[in-house]
């Protein structure tokens, strides 16, 4: 039975849990091992941002179907400080922390669809989708 699974995020261990759950939910859809790794990596990036910048939040995973397409939707949400300049945050190399600044733009490149909403003082919501390629099993 398909249903949304949400994982509370507040520590580094939640990054591992979220990655594992994402792979577990996506595998039966027919994603290749490479695609499963891409999904897990994108999940790592957005969950790491929650831990680093917001301290707590939630990651939700769900199966999505549109016509003959099937995939996974990943939603990361927090009530942290928000992102003052989304355009700047989406540039490779930009970081307000001590990272390489590849998290958000990297996650966007790994997934097929990527949306970000953020309001300063209210938090951030990122929604990403990965679709099974038509030639997959």
N, C-alpha and C positions, 0 to 999 in steps of 0.2 A: 504494500500500500504506500502510495506516495504522499508525503506530507512534509511541511516545513520543519526543519530542525534548527533550533537556536542554541548557541553556545555563549554563556556569559564570558566576558573577557576582562581579566584584571591582572594577569601575570604572564611571564614568559612561557610557562607550561601550557597556557591556553593557546599559544601559537601552534604548538605541536598537536594538541587535541583538535584544533580547527583544521589543520592540514590533513590529518588522518581522516576526519569525518568527511571532508570535501572529496578526497580520493575515494572513500568508501561509497559515497552517494553517487559519484560520477561514473565509476567503473561499470556498473551494469548497463549504462546507457550506450556503451560501445565506443567510448573514447580510447584512443591508443595509449600505451604507457607514456609516451612523450607528452601527449595532451594532458594526461593525469598529472604529470609533473608540472606542467605549465599552470594548471589550475591550482595545485598545492602551493606553488611559488607565489602566485598572485594573492592567494589567501594569506600567506605568511606576511607579505608586504603590508596589506591593509590592517591585519590584526596587530602587527608590530607597531604600526602608527598609533593604534588605539592605546596600547600599553605605554608607549613612549610619551605621547602628547596628551591624551585624555585620561589616562590611568585606568579607566574602565569603560565598558561598552558591551556590544553584543554583535555576534556574527550569526547570520541566518543563512541557511542553505535550502534550496528548493529545486525540484525538478520542474522544468518548463517545457511546454509543448505548444508549438504554433504551426498548425497545419501538419505537414509531414516532418517538420523539424523537431528535434528534441535536444535538450541541453540542461545546463545547471545555471541557476541564478544565485549569486552570492551577494548578500547585503551586509555591509559593515556599518554600524551606527554607534555614535557616542554622544555624550553631552559635554564634551570637552571645550577648549577655548575657541574652537572653530578655526577656519583658515581665512585670514584677511584678504589674500589675493590668490584666488584659485589658479588664474592664468600663470602666475609666477611659480606657484607650487607644482604645476604640471610641467615645468621646464626641467630637462635633464641637468643635474648638477646643483639645483637649488635645494638647500636644506637649512632649516632653522636649528637643527640639532648638529650632531657630530657625524652624520652619515654622508654617504656619497651623493645623496639626493636622487637616487634612482627608484625609490619606492613607488610613488604614485604613477609617474610616467612609465615605469617598468611594468607595473600591474596592468596599466591600460594596454600596453603593447602585447601582453600575454593573453589577453582575453579578446573576444570578438566585439563586445559592447561594453562601454564604460560610462557611467554618469556619476557626477559628484555634485552634491549640494552642501553648502556650508554657510553658517551664520556665526559671526564673531560673538562669543559669549554664550552660544546656544548649542554648538556641536556640529558634527559632520555626518553625512550619510553618503556612502558609496555603494552603487549598484553595478555589478559586473555580470555579464553572461558569456558563456562559452557554449557553442553549438557543436554537436557531433557532425563531422563532415559527411556528406552524402555517400561517399565511397567507403565509409566505415562499415563494419560488420552489420 
